[in-house]
Amino acid sequence: MYITDLLQLLIPLCSHIVLIESSAAHTDKPHNQQVVPASRREMESLENKYPIPRTEELVELPQSTQSIATTERSVQVEMPPVVARRTQDSEQSCTSDKEIIERLLEKYKSHKTPSETGVIVWIEVWVQEVNSVNEITSDFDMDIYVTELWLDQALRYEDMNPCKYNLSLNSEIMLHIWKPNTVFINSKSAHIHKSPFANVFLMIYPNGTVWLNYRVQVKGPCLMDFTSFPMDEQSCLLTLESFNYNLQEVDMRWTNATAPLSLMKEKIVLPDFILTKYDTYLKHEMYPAGIWNELTMTFTFTRRYGWYIFQAYIPTYLTIFISWISFCLGPKMIPARTMLGVNSLLALTFQFGNIMRNLPRVSYIKALDVWMLSCLTFVFCSLLELAVVGSMGAMSEAAAMRAPSSSNPAAGPSSSSVVSSPKICRHDVLQDSPHGFRYATVQTRVVPFLLVVSLQLLRLCPKVYSVIYAISI
């Protein structure tokens, strides 16, 4: 009887021990930590806490749960096709860049064009910075990136099982492959940056497409026209073409995928100019050796005339205003009026020469020339007005002195015939020299008005000079 009861208690206990060990294994517990009941009471409490299910109560686990519960079963994850292909390629032996280059250049002929029917070369230019625009030498200096794309079937390596999908090479490989020999045909100077090595980027794609990019500093010509100076616009241009191959061998075109000419900065501003417009166009140029495609870039620079307002326009305004003071001094203040007129004339002449010193010597008339010459003319006319008023005043005084002596020649000099000292009062001047003062009064009111109107017209319409230029011709 006791043996039967003991067996009934030991069987559930063994089952519970197996379950506890399996659960401990799944929760990463060490296998040496086992729950061992110490007495019958502990076994009974363990049996009540973990009842053993009957056979008819067991339910079959789903397939997914069974696969997870099985520790020795391998897990298979389905990978995307691209990842699977790369994994498969990596498992196989791929060709390194060095081996590909050696195979490509083994029988490569760099002096021969890639295609007998001609090669299309796509050009794209990025403007990094405009360094300067020089009016004296009529040129501009800028840093640009030039990108060239063409297809060379001799550099195709798709069938070589490359380890990479493209080859990034340095400038030394350029010496061993064919190039279109693109040059700036109208540049004054051009060189590839070396900071600290040659800024050349070469990439070859598996289908044989060659992508060549280089950073170059180039100085090009400008078509300077100072007709509207200092409110002028200057046009500068650069022309690209293949130096060794005509249109039948190399067809150079602007890229049509993106804008062929773009700025790397939002706005390019120089101390004297601002880049306001840029454009590209293609034209065919006839040479004795054939027809060449020329890719031209045009840059339009608008002058910033703020400096000339403070250095030319405002000083000349003030100088003219100072010369007007002579109209208010009266006809008998000859020394003071002469000093004001001469000093104003010298100041304008010095100012004119200081501005023209930084410009090239051109034979045509500029807008600033008309402005400065007009100011000089007004100051010179004020000096002429001074001479006219002075001569008229002297003639009036001489006539006043002769009148008493002619009416009573025997009488001595009376108090009324004595010539008094010059008077500054405008009322006395009006009595002594009515004609001269009346003329000066008209000049005081009319001349400043005409001067202001003329200067405003010249400032707002700088091309008014064209009438003067046409008359001079």
Secondary structure, 3 states (H helix, E strand, C coil): CHHHHHHHHHHHHHHHHHHHHHHHHHCCCCCCCCCCCCCHHHHHHHHHHCCCCCHHHCCCCCHHHHHHHCCCCCCCCCCCHHHHHHHHHHHCCCECHHHHHHHHHHCCCCCCCCCCCCEEEEEEEEEEEEEEEECCCCEEEEEEEEEEEEECHHHCCHHHCECCCCEEECHHHHHHCCCCCEEECCCCEEEECECCCECEEEEECCCCEEEEEEEEEEEEEEECCCCCCCCCEEEEEEEEEECCCCCCCEEEEECCCCCCEEECCCCCECCCEEEEEEEEEEEEEEECCEEEEEEEEEEEEEECCHHHHHHHHHHHHHHHHHHHHHHHCCCCCHHHHHHHHHHHHHHHHHHHHHHHCCCCCCCCCCHHHHHHHHHHHHHHHHHHHHHHHHHHHHHHHHHHHHHHHHHCCCCCCCCCCCCCCCCCCHHHHHHHCHHHHHHHHHHHHHHHHHHHHHHHHHHHCHHHHHHHHHHHC
